[in-house]
Amino acid sequence: MSEASGHEDPPASARYLPIAEHGLIGDLRSVALVGTNGTIDWYCCPSFDAPSVFASILDADRGGSFELAAAVPARTKQFYFPDTNVLVTRFFTEDGVGEIQDFMPVDGDETEADRHRLIRRVLCVRGSIPFRARVAPRFEYGAQPHTARLHDDMVIFESENLALALTATEPLECDGLDARVDFKLQEGESAVFALDQVSGAIQPRRCPRAEAEALFNSTVAFWRHWLTASQYRGRWREMVHRSALTLKLLTYAPTGAIVAAATTSLPEQLGGERNWDYRYVWVRDAAFCVYALLRLGFTSEAESFMAFAARHITPGDGHPGGPLQIMYGIDGRTDLPERELSHLEGYQGSAPVRVGNAASDQLQLDIYGALIDSVYLYDKWAQPISSDQWDNICGLVDWVCEHWDQPDEGVWETRGGRKNFLYSRLMCWVAIERAIRLATRRGLPADIVRWRDARDTIYRRIMKRCWSPARQAFVQHEDDDVLDAAVLMMPLAKFISPTDPKWLSTLDALTEDLVSDSLVYRYDPNASPDGLRGEEGTFSICSFWYVEALTRAGRLDEARLAFEKMLTYANHLGLYAEEISHTGEQQGNFPQAFTHLSLISAAFNLDRALG
């Protein structure tokens, strides 16, 4: 209750747009989320994992935002300029129609690689519309004070660690903290706002209308040229290409890193504690991205990630093969300490807000399979790996042969203690099996006898200890009866025939226990405690794995219906968060690479099976 006003404050949900009501723009170094109301409420500068400048999606009052919208009641619609990552938000008012074109130039000008420019073009396309802008950055996740001053008709925002310059074709006002402007456009008129990082080498620079138009055209051309490499011509081309463009946006061009998601701490459950920072390179997620992009014909991204892996994904002390760290910073750093930002309330009050990720210290044996499988596919579909890369692979496989038989935290990064997870065993089998294939096809030196012995031992162990006679299904971990959607990878990884009776029985058990109208839960946390409070939604990557498992089992009608249903859960732009709530809302970090890469794989394989 507000004492001053005598009435209740609005609920948290009224102060936040739904997660799905956002589009994504970026420049292959950082990204911004733009709401359907025209507000940029998430932006980190100068990189994905830098502290936020705008974070009102995590705290509507203290996070900071870039508001830009019609100053009168308006209906809005949002779409991507065709075949690009240029976002258009349209405003429909009684007196006219206007739009905002949001983009971050990707022009390859190395002389100004540190400018990190964000451009917002406002156009009135019919009638006349009044607009209102308020630029209110809050540095270091809203924790660091700043000043704002007018200088040569631009506003300079300065904090201890970062300075930004706002230029506009409309006269700006500044109150020492924020910048504002009200303006009206007639049909055919436009306005431009540009926000730049400034430093000693990068000076503030205006962005007149002609330059903004030229940058718009060059950015459109960049994305369209990139997309021409796609070889996908199937039924779901628009959704597949949007997923590919999204994966590209999650790529950090300077190093070839691919981040798991664009955001931190968007909740898996409103009011719950399952809020994590995904702005890092998970070996597993990035390796799967390589598979999805290679599938479509994008080889340069795979090459860049292979270079990142060669430079940074290296074993720990004491052994040439491991253990590997499961995630890295976009620059390859290994230290990702997790901390809570207690001054931020979290999305719709969902605290804590976390930065960094303590899961970086976990043991996850499955990453070996994901990494070596991506190397195998790169060698097969792109270009042969080098002798040094093969030496590294041999070291990794030798380590897996020695260490696969131990409990770990598993693919879902549970915090309830280590277990002997089937998925971890499965992907250790994949690591060894793909290395054997690679050695055999290329005639490369390898201890094939030892590798085959280890591979076969893992196979028999899974078949004996991870099969539940009671459930007539493969289960989450050894000597138990708990189901887990991760086992959907068994036929996808070619461990078991997709029509094997044991597998078909498993598929039926998963359908009965974990599938809800095509949506798939990872596992039941009540049956398998994961060390965290609260519940979660269905996990979208599992839903697409389910489609692919049905496809490979020959159940094409079921697969197609499940896939089409999954497409209805995408947002208006074709983007997905990590999970879907029981009411169909997107939840978790957004957009998530895992979901989009699994969509690509499911679409590719289903389309091919349908003929």
C-alpha positions in Angstrom: 0.0 0.0 0.0 1.3 3.4 -0.9 0.9 5.7 2.2 1.1 8.9 0.2 -1.6 8.0 -2.3 -3.7 5.8 -0.1 -4.1 3.1 -2.8 -2.4 -0.1 -3.6 0.7 -0.2 -5.8 0.3 -1.9 -9.1 1.2 -5.6 -9.1 4.6 -6.5 -10.3 3.2 -8.1 -13.5 1.8 -4.7 -14.6 5.3 -3.1 -14.5 6.9 -5.8 -16.7 6.2 -6.9 -20.2 5.9 -10.7 -20.7 9.3 -12.2 -21.6 8.0 -13.2 -25.0 7.0 -9.6 -25.8 10.5 -8.8 -26.9 12.7 -8.9 -30.0 16.5 -9.2 -30.2 19.1 -7.0 -32.0 22.8 -7.2 -31.9 26.2 -6.6 -33.5 28.0 -10.0 -32.8 29.5 -8.5 -29.6 26.4 -7.7 -27.6 22.6 -7.7 -27.8 19.6 -5.7 -26.7 16.1 -6.7 -26.0 13.4 -4.4 -27.4 9.9 -4.7 -26.1 6.7 -4.5 -28.2 6.1 -1.1 -26.4 9.3 0.3 -27.9 11.4 0.1 -24.8 14.9 -1.3 -24.7 14.9 -2.9 -21.3 18.1 -5.1 -21.6 21.4 -4.0 -23.0 25.0 -4.8 -21.9 27.9 -2.8 -23.2 30.4 -3.5 -24.7 29.8 -7.2 -24.6 27.3 -10.0 -23.8 28.6 -10.5 -20.3 29.5 -6.9 -19.5 27.4 -5.2 -16.7 24.1 -3.9 -18.0 23.3 -0.4 -19.1 19.6 -1.0 -19.4 18.1 -3.7 -17.2 14.6 -2.7 -16.4 13.5 -6.3 -17.3 15.2 -7.2 -14.0 14.1 -4.2 -12.1 11.5 -1.8 -13.5 12.6 1.1 -11.2 16.3 0.7 -10.8 17.5 -1.2 -13.9 17.5 1.6 -16.5 15.8 1.7 -19.9 15.6 3.4 -23.3 11.9 4.3 -23.8 10.8 5.4 -27.2 7.1 5.2 -28.2 4.1 7.1 -29.5 3.0 9.7 -26.9 -0.7 8.8 -27.5 -2.6 5.5 -27.1 -1.4 3.1 -29.8 -1.6 -0.5 -30.9 1.8 -2.0 -31.6 3.1 -4.8 -33.8 6.6 -6.0 -34.2 8.4 -7.9 -37.0 11.9 -8.4 -38.4 12.8 -6.7 -41.6 12.8 -9.8 -43.9 15.8 -12.1 -43.6 17.6 -9.8 -41.2 18.1 -9.1 -37.5 16.8 -5.5 -38.0 13.7 -5.1 -35.8 10.7 -3.0 -36.6 8.1 -1.9 -34.0 5.0 -0.3 -35.5 2.6 2.1 -33.7 -1.0 2.4 -34.9 -2.7 5.5 -33.5 -5.9 7.4 -34.4 -4.0 10.0 -36.4 -1.3 7.9 -38.1 1.1 5.0 -38.3 4.7 5.2 -37.2 7.6 2.7 -36.7 10.9 2.3 -35.0 13.7 0.5 -36.8 16.1 -0.8 -34.2 19.5 -2.2 -35.2 23.2 -2.4 -34.2 25.5 -1.9 -37.3 27.7 -4.8 -38.3 29.9 -3.0 -40.8 33.3 -4.7 -40.1 35.1 -1.3 -39.6 38.0 -2.5 -37.4 39.1 1.1 -36.9 35.9 1.6 -34.8 35.4 -1.8 -33.4 34.9 -0.4 -29.9 32.1 2.1 -30.9 29.3 -0.4 -30.2 26.6 1.7 -31.8 22.9 1.2 -31.2 20.6 3.1 -33.7 16.9 3.8 -33.4 15.3 5.3 -36.6 11.8 6.7 -36.0 9.5 7.1 -39.1 6.0 8.4 -39.6 4.6 6.5 -42.5 1.0 7.8 -42.4 -0.6 10.8 -40.9 1.1 12.4 -38.0 2.3 11.0 -34.6 3.7 12.5 -31.5 6.6 10.5 -29.9 8.2 10.6 -26.5 11.7 9.4 -25.6 13.4 8.9 -22.3 16.9 7.5 -22.1 17.8 6.5 -18.6 20.9 4.3 -18.4 21.8 2.7 -15.0 25.4 1.5 -15.1 26.9 -1.7 -13.5 23.5 -3.4 -13.1 22.1 -0.2 -11.6 24.7 -0.1 -8.9 27.1 2.6 -10.1 26.2 6.3 -10.1 26.6 8.4 -13.2 26.2 11.9 -14.5 24.6 13.2 -17.7 25.4 16.5 -19.4 24.6 18.2 -22.6 27.6 18.8 -24.9 27.3 20.1 -28.4 23.7 19.1 -28.6 24.4 15.5 -27.5 24.1 14.0 -24.0 27.2 12.4 -22.4 26.4 9.8 -19.8 29.5 9.1 -17.6 30.1 6.5 -14.9 33.3 5.3 -13.4 33.8 2.4 -15.9 31.8 3.4 -18.9 30.7 6.4 -20.9 28.0 6.6 -23.5 27.0 9.4 -25.9 23.5 9.9 -27.1 22.9 11.9 -30.3 19.6 12.7 -31.9 18.2 14.7 -34.7 15.7 16.1 -32.2 16.8 18.6 -29.5 17.5 16.7 -26.3 16.9 17.8 -22.7 19.0 16.6 -19.8 18.3 16.7 -16.1 21.8 15.5 -15.0 20.7 11.9 -14.9 18.5 11.1 -17.9 17.8 12.5 -21.3 14.3 13.3 -22.7 12.6 14.7 -25.8 9.0 15.0 -27.1 8.6 15.5 -30.8 6.0 15.1 -33.5 6.5 13.6 -37.0 4.5 14.2 -40.1 4.1 11.6 -42.8 7.4 11.0 -44.5 9.5 12.6 -41.7 12.0 10.7 -39.5 14.1 11.1 -36.5 17.3 9.3 -35.4 18.7 8.3 -32.0 22.2 6.8 -31.7 23.8 5.6 -28.6 27.6 5.0 -28.7 30.2 3.9 -26.3 32.9 6.6 -26.0 36.4 6.4 -24.8 39.8 8.0 -25.4 40.0 6.5 -28.9 36.3 6.6 -29.8 35.0 10.2 -29.8 31.2 11.0 -29.8 29.9 11.2 -33.3 26.5 12.4 -34.6 24.3 10.1 -36.7 22.4 12.3 -39.2 19.5 10.9 -41.1 21.5 10.1 -44.2 24.2 8.2 -42.3 21.5 6.3 -40.3 19.8 5.2 -43.6 23.2 4.1 -45.0 23.9 2.1 -41.9 20.4 0.6 -42.0 21.0 -0.5 -45.6 24.5 -1.9 -44.9 23.2 -3.8 -41.8 20.3 -5.3 -43.9 22.8 -6.3 -46.6 25.1 -8.0 -44.0 22.4 -10.2 -42.6 20.9 -11.1 -46.0 24.3 -12.0 -47.3 25.0 -14.1 -44.3 21.8 -16.0 -44.7 22.5 -16.9 -48.4 24.9 -19.6 -47.1 21.9 -21.6 -45.8 21.2 -24.8 -47.8 17.8 -25.4 -46.1 14.9 -25.4 -48.5 12.4 -27.4 -46.5 8.9 -26.8 -45.2 9.7 -24.7 -42.2 12.2 -22.4 -43.9 11.1 -19.2 -42.1 11.3 -20.7 -38.6 14.6 -22.4 -39.3 16.2 -19.3 -40.8 14.9 -17.2 -37.8 16.5 -19.7 -35.5 19.8 -19.6 -37.5 19.8 -15.8 -37.4 19.2 -15.9 -33.6 22.1 -18.3 -33.1 24.3 -16.0 -35.1 23.3 -13.1 -32.9 24.5 -15.1 -29.9 27.9 -15.4 -31.4 30.8 -13.3 -30.1 32.7 -12.5 -33.3 36.1 -11.5 -31.8 36.7 -15.0 -30.4 34.1 -17.3 -32.0 32.4 -18.0 -28.7 28.7 -18.8 -28.7 26.7 -17.9 -25.6 23.9 -20.0 -24.2 21.4 -17.1 -24.0 21.3 -13.3 -24.2 20.2 -12.7 -20.6 20.7 -13.4 -16.9 18.2 -14.3 -14.2 15.0 -14.4 -16.2 13.1 -16.9 -14.0 12.2 -20.5 -14.8 9.3 -20.0 -12.3 7.9 -16.6 -11.3 8.9 -16.0 -7.7 11.3 -18.9 -7.7 15.0 -19.2 -7.2 15.9 -20.9 -10.5 17.4 -17.8 -12.0 20.8 -18.2 -13.7 23.3 -16.3 -15.8 23.5 -17.8 -19.3 25.7 -15.2 -21.0 28.7 -17.6 -21.2 30.0 -20.3 -23.4 28.7 -23.7 -22.4 30.9 -26.3 -24.2 27.8 -28.5 -24.6 25.5 -25.7 -26.0 28.1 -24.3 -28.3 29.1 -27.7 -29.7 25.4 -28.4 -30.4 25.1 -25.0 -32.1 28.0 -26.0 -34.4 26.1 -29.1 -35.4 22.9 -27.1 -36.2 24.8 -24.5 -38.2 26.8 -27.0 -40.1 23.6 -28.9 -40.9 22.4 -25.7 -42.7 25.7 -25.0 -44.4 27.2 -22.3 -42.2 30.8 -23.4 -41.9 32.5 -20.2 -40.9 30.8 -20.2 -37.4 31.9 -23.8 -36.9 35.5 -22.9 -37.9 35.5 -19.9 -35.5 34.2 -22.0 -32.6 36.8 -24.7 -33.4 39.4 -22.0 -33.1 37.9 -20.9 -29.8 38.0 -24.5 -28.5 41.6 -25.0 -29.6 42.7 -21.8 -27.7 40.6 -22.0 -24.6 38.9 -25.4 -24.0 41.9 -27.1 -22.4 42.2 -29.7 -19.6 42.8 -28.9 -16.0 46.1 -29.5 -14.2 47.4 -33.0 -13.8 46.3 -34.8 -17.0 46.5 -33.9 -20.7 42.8 -34.8 -21.2 40.8 -33.4 -18.4 38.7 -32.7 -16.6 37.4 -29.9 -18.8 35.7 -26.9 -17.4 32.0 -27.0 -18.6 31.8 -23.2 -19.4 34.0 -20.3 -20.2 33.7 -16.5 -20.6 33.3 -15.2 -24.1 37.0 -14.2 -24.0 38.0 -17.7 -22.8 38.4 -16.9 -19.1 37.7 -19.7 -16.7 36.8 -17.7 -13.5 33.1 -17.0 -13.5 32.3 -16.4 -9.8 28.5 -16.3 -9.0 27.1 -13.5 -6.9 23.7 -12.1 -6.2 22.6 -8.5 -7.0 20.4 -7.9 -3.9 19.6 -4.3 -5.0 17.6 -5.6 -8.0 14.1 -7.0 -7.4 14.2 -9.4 -10.3 11.7 -9.9 -13.2 8.3 -9.5 -11.6 9.9 -9.8 -8.2 11.7 -13.1 -9.0 14.8 -12.8 -6.9 17.7 -13.5 -6.7 19.3 -11.8 -9.7 22.6 -13.6 -10.3 25.7 -12.8 -12.3 28.4 -15.3 -12.9 27.6 -19.0 -12.6 28.8 -21.4 -9.9 28.0 -24.4 -12.2 31.4 -23.6 -13.9 33.0 -25.7 -11.2 30.8 -28.8 -11.7 31.9 -32.0 -13.3 29.7 -32.8 -16.3 31.0 -35.7 -18.3 28.6 -35.3 -21.1 30.5 -32.3 -22.6 33.2 -34.6 -24.0 30.6 -36.3 -26.3 29.1 -33.0 -27.4 32.6 -31.5 -28.1 34.1 -34.5 -29.9 30.9 -35.0 -31.9 31.1 -31.4 -33.1 34.7 -31.9 -34.1 33.8 -35.1 -36.0 31.0 -33.4 -37.9 33.3 -30.4 -38.6 35.9 -32.7 -40.1 33.2 -34.5 -42.1 31.1 -31.5 -43.4 33.5 -28.6 -43.3 37.2 -29.3 -43.5 39.7 -31.9 -42.0 41.0 -31.1 -38.6 44.7 -30.5 -38.0 47.2 -32.9 -36.5 47.4 -30.7 -33.4 43.6 -30.9 -33.0 43.8 -34.7 -33.4 46.4 -34.9 -30.7 44.1 -32.9 -28.4 41.2 -35.2 -29.2 43.3 -38.3 -28.4 44.1 -36.8 -25.0 40.4 -36.1 -24.3 39.4 -39.6 -25.3 42.1 -41.2 -23.2 40.9 -39.3 -20.2 37.3 -40.3 -20.9 38.4 -44.0 -21.1 39.8 -43.7 -17.6 37.2 -41.5 -15.9 33.8 -42.2 -17.4 32.8 -44.4 -14.5 32.2 -41.8 -11.9 29.2 -39.8 -10.7 28.7 -36.2 -11.9 26.2 -33.3 -11.8 24.8 -34.2 -15.1 23.4 -32.3 -18.1 20.8 -30.4 -16.1 23.4 -29.1 -13.6 21.6 -30.3 -10.6 22.7 -29.0 -7.2 21.5 -32.1 -5.3 24.7 -34.2 -5.4 26.5 -36.2 -8.0 24.9 -39.3 -9.5 25.6 -41.9 -12.2 23.5 -40.3 -14.9 22.6 -42.2 -18.0 23.1 -39.1 -20.2 26.6 -38.6 -19.0 27.4 -42.3 -19.8 25.8 -41.9 -23.2 27.8 -38.9 -24.2 31.1 -40.5 -23.0 30.2 -43.4 -25.3 29.6 -40.8 -28.1 33.0 -39.2 -27.4 34.8 -42.5 -27.9 32.7 -43.7 -30.7 33.1 -40.5 -32.8 36.8 -40.5 -32.2 37.0 -44.1 -33.5 35.0 -43.1 -36.6 37.3 -40.2 -37.2 40.5 -42.2 -36.8 39.2 -45.0 -39.0 38.0 -42.7 -41.8 41.1 -40.5 -41.8 43.6 -43.3 -41.0 44.8 -41.3 -37.9 46.9 -42.9 -35.2 44.9 -44.0 -32.2 44.8 -46.7 -29.5 41.8 -48.2 -31.2 41.8 -51.5 -29.2 41.6 -49.6 -25.9 39.0 -47.2 -27.1 36.8 -49.9 -28.4 37.0 -51.8 -25.1 36.0 -48.7 -23.2 33.2 -47.9 -25.7 31.8 -51.4 -25.4 32.0 -51.4 -21.6 30.0 -48.2 -21.4 27.4 -49.6 -23.8 26.9 -52.7 -21.7 26.9 -50.7 -18.5 24.0 -48.5 -19.8 22.1 -51.5 -21.0 22.5 -53.3 -17.7 22.3 -50.6 -15.0 20.2 -47.9 -16.7 17.3 -50.1 -17.9 14.5 -50.4 -15.5 12.4 -53.6 -15.8 9.8 -52.1 -13.6 9.3 -49.0 -15.8 10.2 -50.8 -19.0 12.3 -47.8 -19.8 15.8 -46.3 -19.7 16.0 -44.1 -16.7 17.8 -41.0 -15.4 20.6 -42.7 -13.5 21.9 -46.1 -12.7 19.8 -48.5 -10.5 16.7 -46.3 -10.2 13.3 -45.9 -11.8 13.2 -42.1 -12.4 12.5 -41.0 -16.0 14.5 -38.1 -17.6 13.9 -36.5 -21.0 17.7 -36.4 -21.6 17.4 -40.1 -22.6 15.7 -38.8 -25.8 19.2 -38.3 -27.1 19.9 -42.1 -27.2 18.6 -42.7 -30.7 19.6 -39.2 -31.9 23.2 -40.0 -30.9 22.9 -43.3 -32.7 23.5 -45.3 -29.5 20.3 -47.3 -30.0 18.1 -48.0 -33.0 15.1 -45.6 -33.0 12.9 -48.7 -33.5 14.5 -51.0 -30.9 11.7 -52.5 -28.7 13.4 -51.2 -25.5 13.6 -47.7 -27.0 10.0 -47.7 -28.2 8.9 -48.8 -24.7 11.0 -45.9 -23.3 9.4 -43.5 -25.7 6.0 -44.6 -24.5 6.9 -44.2 -20.9 8.3 -40.7 -21.4 5.1 -39.8 -23.4 3.0 -40.9 -20.5 5.0 -39.3 -17.6 6.8 -36.3 -19.0 4.9 -35.1 -22.1 2.0 -32.6 -21.9 0.4 -31.7 -25.2 3.7 -32.1 -27.1 5.6 -30.2 -24.3 8.2 -32.2 -22.4 9.4 -31.8 -18.8 13.0 -32.6 -18.1 12.3 -34.8 -15.1 10.1 -34.8 -12.0 11.9 -32.9 -9.3 9.8 -34.5 -6.6 10.9 -38.0 -7.8 14.5 -36.9 -8.4 15.3 -33.9 -6.0 17.7 -31.5 -7.7 18.7 -29.4 -4.7 16.5 -26.4 -5.6 13.1 -25.2 -4.4 10.1 -24.6 -6.6 9.0 -26.0 -9.9 9.8 -25.3 -13.6 8.1 -25.4 -16.9 8.5 -27.7 -19.8 12.0 -27.6 -21.4 11.8 -26.6 -25.0 14.9 -28.4 -26.2 13.4 -31.6 -24.8 10.2 -30.9 -26.8 12.2 -30.7 -30.0 14.2 -33.8 -29.1 10.9 -35.6 -28.6 9.8 -34.5 -32.1 13.1 -35.9 -33.5 12.8 -39.2 -31.6 9.2 -39.7 -32.9 10.5 -38.9 -36.4 13.3 -41.4 -36.2 10.9 -44.0 -34.9 8.7 -43.6 -38.0 5.8 -42.0 -36.1 5.7 -39.1 -38.5 2.1 -38.0 -38.0 2.7 -37.7 -34.2 6.0 -36.0 -34.9 4.6 -33.4 -37.3 1.7 -32.6 -35.0 4.0 -32.2 -32.0 6.3 -30.0 -34.1 3.5 -27.8 -35.3 2.2 -27.4 -31.8 5.7 -26.4 -30.6 5.7 -23.7 -33.3 2.6 -22.1 -31.7 4.6 -21.5 -28.5 7.1 -19.3 -30.2 6.7 -15.6 -29.7 5.5 -13.2 -32.5 9.0 -13.2 -34.0 9.7 -16.9 -33.8 11.9 -16.6 -30.7 11.9 -19.0 -27.7 13.0 -18.8 -24.1 14.3 -21.8 -22.3 10.9 -23.1 -21.0 7.1 -22.9 -21.4 4.9 -22.4 -18.4 1.8 -24.5 -17.7 -0.2 -21.6 -19.2 1.9 -21.4 -22.3 4.0 -18.4 -21.4 7.7 -18.2 -22.2 10.0 -18.3 -19.1 13.7 -18.5 -18.4 16.5 -16.8 -20.2 15.6 -15.4 -23.6 16.2 -16.2 -26.4 18.0 -19.5 -25.7 20.4 -21.1 -28.1 19.6 -24.7 -26.9 16.0 -24.3 -28.0 16.7 -22.8 -31.4 19.4 -25.3 -32.3 17.1 -28.2 -31.4 14.3 -26.6 -33.6 16.7 -26.6 -36.5 17.6 -30.3 -36.0 14.0 -31.4 -35.6 12.9 -29.4 -38.6 15.7 -30.8 -40.8 15.1 -34.4 -39.9 11.3 -34.3 -39.9 11.3 -32.5 -43.3 13.7 -35.1 -44.7 11.6 -38.0 -43.4 8.4 -36.5 -44.8 10.1 -36.4 -48.3 
